[in-house]
Amino acid sequence: MDFPHAHPGPAEDQLLVLQGDHRSSFVWEGHLSNQPLRARRPDDLWDFMAQHHFHARVVAHLHATGFYTIFWIGRMQLDWSLITALVERWRTETHTFHLPTGEATITLEDVRVLYGLRVDGRAVALPQYIRSMTRGQYLDMMGQYTSYRPQGDAVQREGNRVALLAIRDHMAFLHPDITGETEDLHIERYTRLALLLLFGGVLFPNTLESLVNMHFLHHLQQLDDLPLYSWGAAVLAYLYRSMCRASMLCQVDNVVFCPFYR
């Protein structure tokens, strides 16, 4: 019995205009069918926490910033096949998953419920003077607010990113000195390092190496101000951007490349 040729869709291309470069097109043509995504997943934070328990004073500071819930949740087991299937159904044009039952998406409410992050408040943005800072100025800022000034391979060449492993190692060096008698200044510096691990390894991971951008130091200057920002919106926007990049592919000489998951 001959079956009619199925059309992969979309039935109408007036809205979904990027189908030609979408991951689903290459899957339909027989490419990538056995290639589940394996995103970079820096585990520096969870490896550190498995070996070093935060002192109660550090926990209190993390609670005050609004990020402790994520530390408490800890490492999560990821289903790469499920993630791959969802990416194949993500549409950049609408920021939704196109499923047999209809469209669905990830909302601010989801981020609020799952991570406990604020979804209203100040926008997480950088002023122009921060954007125009030199690499040396960022390193000075890092030293001032964390007591750690990365050197050598710990800093990205010609960039403003710091290796998460270097931050983790420095925290391990400081950890024995965090006690009930430690000055608040040192507790705050240690807390900033923990938050940099969280930002670079969990909330805003990059795809090239296990690095964190020193831009975050701008918001970490005043820890008391962190709860005033809409971090939930920033995390969701970064997730949308990452999903869009992962779902869009390019093809050169019959070889399919994914510009996001490298």
Salt bridges, closest charged atoms under 4 A:
ASP43 OD1 - ARG41 NE 3.75
ASP43 OD2 - ARG75 NH1 3.20
ASP44 OD1 - ARG168 NH1 3.95
ASP47 OD1 - ARG75 NH2 3.13
ASP47 OD2 - ARG168 NH1 3.68
GLU88 OE2 - ARG23 NE 3.94
GLU88 OE1 - ARG89 NH1 3.79
GLU93 OE2 - ARG91 NH2 3.24
GLU103 OE1 - HIS98 NE2 3.65
ASP120 OD1 - ARG118 NE 2.74
ASP140 OD1 - ARG149 NH2 3.01
ASP169 OD1 - ARG168 NE 3.99
ASP184 OD1 - ARG57 NH2 2.52
